[in-house]
Amino acid sequence: MLASNKGVYDCIKAFSETDFTADLKRFDVPTLVMHGDDDQIVPIAGSALRSAKIISGAVLKVYKGASHGLCTTIKSEINEDLLAFINA
């Protein structure tokens, strides 16, 4: 809500027009992909599901009913899962 209209537009334009496939293929560290299945901003099918397939050995964690702001709306669950992943 504090960003400028141009800044927000440029961010959305960059993310929607940039293909990160080559970058994702180069990941060589343990990777946790976290996503809500009700994200209306960045739908799961075109983002997390694809990323988890591209990143070798990635772990995909899908949060049922979670929206785009899952790090705020279900922060306790997110923090638990992050700590479990880091400590595994």
N, C-alpha and C positions, 0 to 999 in steps of 0.2 A: 504494500500500500504506500510505501515511501519512495518507490522507484519512479523515475520519469517515464512517460509514455514511450518516448523513443528508446530508452534503455530496455524496457520490457519487450517492446516490439523486436528490437535487434537481437535480444537473447532468444526469443521464440523462433525467429527467422534462422538464426545460426544453428540451433539444435534441430530444427525440422529439416534443414537442408544439408547437414553435415553427416557423412557416412563414417562412423567410428569403427567399422568392421576390422580394418587392418590394425588399429590400435588394440582392440579387444583380443585379437589373435596373438598379440605379443605379450599378454599378461603371463607372468611366470611366478606368481605368488598365490598363496591360498586366497580365494575370492568368495565373498558372500554377497549374493545378489538378493536384495530384500525389496518386496513390492506388494502393495495392496491390490487385491483383485477388483476393487471398485474405484480405481484411480481414473477420474474423468479428465484429468489434465494430460497425463502420459499413460495411455492405455497399456496394460500389461503385455498384450500379444505382440505389440511392435517394439517393445523395449526389454523388459526383464526376461521374458521367455526366450527371446532371440539372443540376448546377451549371455544368458546361462548356457546356451548351446554352443556359442562361439568360444567362450572362455574355457580353456581346458581345465577340467577338474572343478569347475565352479559349483558351489552349493547354492541352490535356489530356495529361498524361504518366502512363501506366499501367505499373506495375511488376509484371511477371509473377511470381507466387508470393509477393509481398510481403504481409505482414500489417499489422495496425494500427500496429505500432511501427516502421514503415519508416525513420523518421528516426534510429533507433538501430541497427536491424539491417543497413541498407544505407546508412549515413551517407555513405560516400565517393561513391557513385553519386548520392545526393540532392544533396550539395554540388556535384558537377560540373554537374548539371543546373540547379541554382539559379544558379550562376555563368554558365553559358552563356545562360540566360534573361535575366539582368540585363545581360549584355554584348551581347546581340543588338540 
